[in-house]
Amino acid sequence: MVNGFLPRWDQAYSALIEDLDQRGLLETTLVLGWGEFGRTPRVNKDNGRDHYPNVFSACIAGGKIKGGRAIGSSDVKGAFPKDNPIQPQDVLATLYDHLGVDVHKDYLDLAGRPIRTLPHGRVLAELM
């Protein structure tokens, strides 16, 4: 669709990244565009695509992330992870790391019980 969401997203996202870079703010700013799930590789009976938890996409720029790279891939149908699967916890670990939160630290709840920030997760900049 020519006037759909994606052309406007592409223009706005790239303009934001370019503006932050020109102002010298991209190294200290992490920009994350991320949906909570992917879409099925097949069109359904209503001419749409259903929610699909096995593969998702995220656009991450700035901070420690080096631009112009893709991490991970899916199979040819976009149905399942193929190479270097990235978990949602990896994206969260990257965000927390940028904010200065130690993802391996246990914090105490009000009753004094230790609560891990994330059960698991890798900082994506360390994988690049």
Long-range contacts (C-beta under 8 A, 24 or more apart in sequence): 9-33, 13-59, 17-61, 17-62, 17-67, 20-62, 26-61, 26-62, 27-62, 27-63, 28-62, 28-63, 29-62, 29-63, 30-60, 30-61, 30-62, 30-63, 30-65, 30-94, 30-95, 30-98, 31-59, 31-60, 31-61, 31-62, 32-58, 32-59, 32-60, 32-91, 32-95, 33-58, 33-59, 33-60, 34-58, 34-59, 34-60, 34-91, 38-78, 40-79, 41-77, 41-78, 41-79, 52-79, 54-79, 54-80, 54-81, 55-79, 55-80, 55-81, 56-88, 58-86, 58-91, 60-91, 60-94, 60-124, 63-94, 63-98, 63-125, 64-97, 64-98, 64-123, 64-125, 65-94, 65-124, 65-125, 65-128, 66-125, 66-128, 69-128, 71-124, 71-127, 71-128, 84-127, 86-124, 87-120, 87-121, 89-118, 89-119, 89-120, 89-121, 90-121, 90-122, 90-123, 90-124, 91-124, 92-118, 92-121, 93-118, 93-121, 93-122, 93-123, 93-124, 94-123, 94-124, 94-125, 97-123, 97-125
